[in-house]
Amino acid sequence: MSVVAERTRLLLAISDLRGGGAEREFASLANHLSRDRFEIHAVFWRSTAVYELSDDIETHFVKKERPWHVFGAIRGFRRLVEELQPDVVFSQLHYVNMVMGTALARSSHRPKWICRLVNDPEREMPGLWAWWARRSLGRADKVLGASDGVAGAIVDHLKIEPNQVATMVNAVDVELVERRSRSPLSIDRDEGRFVVVHAGRLTRQKNQAMLLEAFSELPDPRAELWVLGEGEMAEELRSLADSLGLANRVKWLGFQQNPYPFFRAADCFALSSDHEGLPNVLIESMICGTPAVSTRCNYGPGELIEDGITGFLTPVGDPEAFARALAAVASDP
C-alpha cells in the first residue's frame, strides 16, 4: 500500500510585489517551489503587484499602508497564522520580518520561522529599530542574509547568535533571463553609440545623481544612458540631467516588466548604489553577457564582481572614479 506524504503548509510574507529586485526574487522563489512538497500561501500588506504568482498560490492581505497601521498588521499576521496553522513561515524584508516576529511571539500557534534580510541591516535598522529587530528576529529558527556580508552584519549589528544565521543568495532563473533577454528591443539602438544601462528605483539609495554626474564626464559625446525605473526622485533627476547638458543623451524608460533585452543590447551595465545586499540586477546583467561597473558597496557587488576581470568596482559616491571605469569599458569592449 502506497503512502502519500503530507505537504508542508508554507506561509510566505512580504509587503507587496511592486517593481523591485527583492520582490521579483520573492515571486520567483514562490513560483518555483515544489508543489509536491509544499502547500503555498502568501500574505501581503498591499495589493500592488507587477510580478505574477502562480494561480495555485493562495493569497491573503493584511492592511499596512501607514505607520500607524503597524499594530493592526501585527494582529492581522497573528490571526492569519492561527487560522492557517502553517508548518513554516518565511518572511522577507526587514520591516515585514520585525512585524512577523512580533506577531508570532503573540500567536498560540508556533510554526518554524525563517526570515531573510536583503539589504544592509545597519542602514535599515539603526537605533531603536535595531533593538526591535534583535527582539523579534532573535526568535527566528533561521535568519538569512542575501550575501555573506549581510549575514555577517546580522551577527555583528543585530547581535543574532551565529548559529541562527546563514546566507541564502538570490534565486535567479537563468534560463528565463536568457530567453526573455532575446525578446525584441522596444526602442531604437544606434550601433554607433556606447550605451550604458541602469535599472533600479529612483531613490537616494541607488544614487542615480552620482551616475548622471559620472556619465557627464565621459569623453564620448555620443554615449547614451538608458535609465529603467521609477521613484520619488524622478523629477529631481531629470532636472539634474538637464543641468548637466544630458537632455539628449539620457533615455528615461520607466519601469520595464522585461528589462533583459535592454541589458543585452547595452555595452555596459551601471550600478551606482550607496548600499546593497546582493543586487539582482548585477546578476541578471552578467547572465545577459553585459559587463558591469558598480560601486563597491559594503555588501553585495564585491561578492559578484572580480574587479578588473568580470567588471569594475569603484568607491561609493565617487563620480570621477565611476566615469573612469565607464570609459575603460568603452575603450575595450
C-alpha angles and dihedrals in degrees: 000000000000120000118216111214116228116244121244111249106229127191115198119196133194134140097252143313100257120146106295136113095247091051093047091049091048091053092047091051092049093048094050100047115114112265089200090063104031140050099204129211126172129200126198138181093218136025092227106128139161094164120070128227123210114268091242092065109095110221129208133184132216112185116243114149103129132041092251090057090073094095091051090047091054090051091044094052090047093050092048092050091050091047098046097035092208120196091216134020120201118189130180134197122045101260093045089050093052093049092045092049091051091048093049091051088060097042124103088213114070113197125175108273129209119180128185133205117204100182142046106296092203089061098040099040113036126155114343090006088063090050091053091044092053091052096045103035092042087072093059121110088222133007112201128203121205090227138016088257093055091046090053091049090051088060097040101039104028095034093227113164111265092232089060093054131080140157122252110178121208116286109231124182098226095186091051093049092049093048095046092045088067093060114115115280110246095214134050116268116207104212090205092065131084101233124203118190128200127184126188146092113298096245138126091257091062091047098207086167089071090047091054091049091050093046091052089060096057111117093221107086090196094060112121131206123208114199116197116190147056133237150131094290096057098110094041091052093047089052090049091051090052092049090051091053094250099120092115096037102054123073113200102206102172124214113341120202087205110032096164100091087056090051092050094045095051126086094220139015117219126203112184101173125147090214138003141167104215109326113224092203092064091052091047094047089052090050087054090054094246118140115235138217112198140169113251097246117188090257135021117017093061089058091054106036127057099210113245093003110059095013142320131281121200134182116277113264096009109127094178093057091043091051091051091052092049089050090051090056091047092052095048111030 
